[in-house]
Amino acid sequence: MPDRPLDVLEETLETAVTVTLKGGEVHEGVLAGYDQHMNLVIEADDNVTIIRGDNVVSIRP
């Protein structure tokens, strides 16, 4: 059975990711957390960014 999206996020937790949002905005940092709605917590340069899951287009390692 293929990985479910939340399984992929679990494997990516605490690693560097690039997140592309609707509208083309890109965030890079460490995936520090997520929830069942695929809301993301990204840490970069002593900053924490919370990204609402329905704005995410892609997440790449």
PLY file of the C-alpha trace (Angstrom):
ply
format ascii 1.0
element vertex 61
property float x
property float y
property float z
element edge 60
property int vertex1
property int vertex2
end_header
0.00 0.00 0.00
1.43 3.42 -0.88
2.36 5.80 1.91
-0.41 8.05 3.10
0.38 11.80 3.19
0.61 11.82 7.00
3.00 8.85 6.88
5.25 10.82 4.53
5.15 13.81 6.89
6.06 11.55 9.81
9.12 10.30 7.91
10.10 13.91 7.08
9.70 15.21 10.65
12.81 16.99 11.99
14.45 17.19 8.55
14.99 20.11 6.18
12.11 20.70 3.75
11.04 23.18 1.11
7.34 24.03 1.21
5.67 25.66 -1.79
2.39 27.47 -1.19
-0.48 28.54 -3.43
0.62 31.77 -5.06
4.21 30.55 -5.38
5.58 31.56 -1.96
8.33 29.19 -0.78
9.41 28.43 2.80
12.54 26.48 3.70
13.37 25.08 7.11
13.06 22.09 9.40
9.67 20.43 9.68
9.10 20.71 13.43
5.51 19.51 13.53
2.21 18.89 11.76
-1.34 17.84 12.52
-4.11 15.76 10.92
-5.11 18.74 8.73
-1.54 18.90 7.37
-0.95 22.25 9.08
2.84 22.58 9.30
5.32 24.08 11.74
8.57 25.10 10.04
11.62 26.31 11.97
14.32 28.35 10.23
16.88 30.88 11.48
15.39 31.01 15.00
11.95 31.74 13.51
8.88 29.55 13.64
6.33 29.63 10.82
2.94 27.95 11.01
1.49 27.12 7.61
-2.15 26.22 7.15
-2.42 22.90 5.34
-4.90 24.02 2.69
-2.30 26.49 1.37
0.37 23.84 0.74
1.03 22.80 -2.85
4.16 20.68 -2.25
6.64 19.60 0.39
10.09 18.50 -0.76
13.06 17.25 1.27
0 1
1 2
2 3
3 4
4 5
5 6
6 7
7 8
8 9
9 10
10 11
11 12
12 13
13 14
14 15
15 16
16 17
17 18
18 19
19 20
20 21
21 22
22 23
23 24
24 25
25 26
26 27
27 28
28 29
29 30
30 31
31 32
32 33
33 34
34 35
35 36
36 37
37 38
38 39
39 40
40 41
41 42
42 43
43 44
44 45
45 46
46 47
47 48
48 49
49 50
50 51
51 52
52 53
53 54
54 55
55 56
56 57
57 58
58 59
59 60
